[in-house]
Amino acid sequence: MKTKVIALNLALAFVVASASAAETSAAKENVFATKPLGIQLSIKMIGPYTQETDLQIICLFKHKDSGDTYQGAAKETDAHLGGLLSALRNRGEFVGELGETFLFTPTQGSIPAKRFMVIGLGEEKDLSLDSLRVVGRIAAREAVRLKAKHVAWAPVIRDEGNSTIEVGEGDRVFAEQFLSAYDTEKRLQAQGLAPKFSIEDIVIEAGPSYFDSAVKQVGEGIDSVNAELAKRDAAPYVTTAK
C-alpha cells in the first residue's frame, strides 16, 4: 500500500511539472531583435510563478495595516509560494519601502525559478515612473551581484489593485534603467574594477491586456537607451597617478 501511495505522489508531481513546462513553452513571447549590451530581452505572456529562470523579481507596495491587495499574478504567486509573501508583510518583516529587497530560494516544487527577489515600491500613493526607475537599477545590480544569467521581472502593480501607471510605460522605464545600470557594471568589469560576469537574457512578464503595449514601449525604450549609452564618457573611472 505504501509503495502505491509513493508511486501515486510521484505520478502527480510529474503531471504538475509537465503542465508547468507546457504552459511555459506555449506562452506568447516577443523577443527583440536588438540585443542591447549582449542581453536578449523579451516580453512574455506568463506569470512569475511559472517562468523558469535563475532570478525571478517582482515588486510589492509598502504593507498596509488595513490589508494588502492580491489579485491575478500576485495572488497566484503568493499561493504557489505557500503564502510566504503575505506572511512576511503581515508580520512586518518585509515593510516594502522603496528599494528594500529580500531574496529567498523557493521551496522545491513551488515555482520553477531558482531564486526569488522582491523589491519594495514604497507607499502606494507615492508610486511614479521614478519608483520603477529605482527598481530597474536595483534589479540590474542585484542580478550581477548574484551572478544570475537568466532574469525575469513582473511589476504585478495591476495585480495589487493599482492603475496609476500605464503598464507599457512602466516596463519601458524599468528596461531603460536596467540596461543603463548594467552598462555601468560592464564598464567597471572592463576596467578591472569588478569581477567579469554577463547577463544573458531578461524576460519582462506581462498579462494579455498589456502585452502589445509592453512590446511597443520597451522596443522604443531599447532604441532610446542605446542612443544614450553611445554618448557616455568612455574615459576610465579611475585616474592613474603619474
RAQUI-V911092 format. One record per residue. RES is the residue in three letters. PSI is psi in radians with two decimals (none if undefined). Layout:
# RAQUI-V911092
res=RES psi=PSI
res=RES psi=PSI
This chain:
# RAQUI-V911092
res=MET psi=-0.77
res=LYS psi=-0.70
res=THR psi=-0.69
res=LYS psi=-0.71
res=VAL psi=-0.78
res=ILE psi=-0.77
res=ALA psi=-0.71
res=LEU psi=-0.74
res=ASN psi=-0.72
res=LEU psi=-0.69
res=ALA psi=-0.74
res=LEU psi=-0.72
res=ALA psi=-0.68
res=PHE psi=-0.71
res=VAL psi=-0.77
res=VAL psi=-0.79
res=ALA psi=-0.71
res=SER psi=-0.72
res=ALA psi=-0.72
res=SER psi=-0.76
res=ALA psi=-0.70
res=ALA psi=-0.72
res=GLU psi=-0.72
res=THR psi=-0.81
res=SER psi=-0.48
res=ALA psi=-0.14
res=ALA psi=2.40
res=LYS psi=2.37
res=GLU psi=2.41
res=ASN psi=1.99
res=VAL psi=2.14
res=PHE psi=2.36
res=ALA psi=-0.66
res=THR psi=2.34
res=LYS psi=1.45
res=PRO psi=2.21
res=LEU psi=0.44
res=GLY psi=0.11
res=ILE psi=2.25
res=GLN psi=2.06
res=LEU psi=2.36
res=SER psi=2.78
res=ILE psi=2.23
res=LYS psi=2.36
res=MET psi=1.42
res=ILE psi=2.74
res=GLY psi=2.73
res=PRO psi=-0.19
res=TYR psi=0.02
res=THR psi=-0.45
res=GLN psi=2.26
res=GLU psi=2.17
res=THR psi=2.83
res=ASP psi=-0.66
res=LEU psi=1.99
res=GLN psi=2.28
res=ILE psi=2.39
res=ILE psi=3.01
res=CYS psi=2.56
res=LEU psi=2.50
res=PHE psi=2.89
res=LYS psi=2.42
res=HIS psi=2.44
res=LYS psi=2.31
res=ASP psi=-0.48
res=SER psi=-0.19
res=GLY psi=2.43
res=ASP psi=2.61
res=THR psi=2.26
res=TYR psi=1.98
res=GLN psi=2.87
res=GLY psi=-2.19
res=ALA psi=-0.62
res=ALA psi=-0.76
res=LYS psi=-0.79
res=GLU psi=-0.71
res=THR psi=-0.80
res=ASP psi=-0.68
res=ALA psi=-0.77
res=HIS psi=-0.51
res=LEU psi=0.18
res=GLY psi=0.44
res=GLY psi=0.25
res=LEU psi=-0.79
res=LEU psi=-0.85
res=SER psi=-0.59
res=ALA psi=-0.82
res=LEU psi=-0.69
res=ARG psi=-0.79
res=ASN psi=-0.51
res=ARG psi=-0.04
res=GLY psi=0.32
res=GLU psi=-0.25
res=PHE psi=1.85
res=VAL psi=-0.71
res=GLY psi=0.41
res=GLU psi=2.68
res=LEU psi=2.13
res=GLY psi=-0.19
res=GLU psi=2.45
res=THR psi=2.71
res=PHE psi=2.56
res=LEU psi=2.40
res=PHE psi=2.90
res=THR psi=2.04
res=PRO psi=2.54
res=THR psi=2.63
res=GLN psi=2.28
res=GLY psi=-0.07
res=SER psi=-1.07
res=ILE psi=2.77
res=PRO psi=-0.27
res=ALA psi=2.43
res=LYS psi=-0.68
res=ARG psi=2.72
res=PHE psi=2.29
res=MET psi=2.40
res=VAL psi=2.32
res=ILE psi=2.22
res=GLY psi=2.53
res=LEU psi=-0.08
res=GLY psi=-2.87
res=GLU psi=2.36
res=GLU psi=-0.65
res=LYS psi=-0.34
res=ASP psi=0.08
res=LEU psi=2.34
res=SER psi=3.04
res=LEU psi=-0.53
res=ASP psi=-0.54
res=SER psi=-0.75
res=LEU psi=-0.43
res=ARG psi=-0.73
res=VAL psi=-0.79
res=VAL psi=-0.74
res=GLY psi=-0.75
res=ARG psi=-0.74
res=ILE psi=-0.76
res=ALA psi=-0.76
res=ALA psi=-0.81
res=ARG psi=-0.62
res=GLU psi=-0.66
res=ALA psi=-0.72
res=VAL psi=-0.79
res=ARG psi=-0.67
res=LEU psi=-0.04
res=LYS psi=0.86
res=ALA psi=1.91
res=LYS psi=-0.57
res=HIS psi=2.12
res=VAL psi=2.52
res=ALA psi=2.54
res=TRP psi=2.38
res=ALA psi=2.16
res=PRO psi=-0.56
res=VAL psi=0.49
res=ILE psi=-0.79
res=ARG psi=-0.62
res=ASP psi=-0.08
res=GLU psi=0.23
res=GLY psi=0.29
res=ASN psi=2.31
res=SER psi=0.43
res=THR psi=-0.75
res=ILE psi=2.35
res=GLU psi=2.28
res=VAL psi=-0.83
res=GLY psi=-0.68
res=GLU psi=-0.71
res=GLY psi=-0.72
res=ASP psi=-0.65
res=ARG psi=-0.87
res=VAL psi=-0.57
res=PHE psi=-0.87
res=ALA psi=-0.74
res=GLU psi=-0.81
res=GLN psi=-0.56
res=PHE psi=-0.85
res=LEU psi=-0.65
res=SER psi=-0.79
res=ALA psi=-0.66
res=TYR psi=-0.63
res=ASP psi=-0.73
res=THR psi=-0.73
res=GLU psi=-0.74
res=LYS psi=-0.60
res=ARG psi=-0.71
res=LEU psi=-0.74
res=GLN psi=-0.76
res=ALA psi=-0.46
res=GLN psi=0.21
res=GLY psi=0.36
res=LEU psi=-0.01
res=ALA psi=2.66
res=PRO psi=2.52
res=LYS psi=2.32
res=PHE psi=2.50
res=SER psi=2.33
res=ILE psi=2.33
res=GLU psi=-0.69
res=ASP psi=2.71
res=ILE psi=2.29
res=VAL psi=2.20
res=ILE psi=2.06
res=GLU psi=2.32
res=ALA psi=2.50
res=GLY psi=2.89
res=PRO psi=-0.66
res=SER psi=-0.33
res=TYR psi=-0.01
res=PHE psi=-0.93
res=ASP psi=-0.72
res=SER psi=-0.69
res=ALA psi=-0.75
res=VAL psi=-0.83
res=LYS psi=-0.88
res=GLN psi=-0.74
res=VAL psi=-0.66
res=GLY psi=-0.76
res=GLU psi=-0.64
res=GLY psi=-0.66
res=ILE psi=-0.78
res=ASP psi=-0.73
res=SER psi=-0.81
res=VAL psi=-0.58
res=ASN psi=-0.71
res=ALA psi=-0.69
res=GLU psi=-0.72
res=LEU psi=-0.53
res=ALA psi=-0.36
res=LYS psi=-0.09
res=ARG psi=2.60
res=ASP psi=2.15
res=ALA psi=-0.04
res=ALA psi=2.57
res=PRO psi=2.60
res=TYR psi=-0.59
res=VAL psi=2.25
res=THR psi=2.14
res=THR psi=2.20
res=ALA psi=2.41
res=LYS psi=none
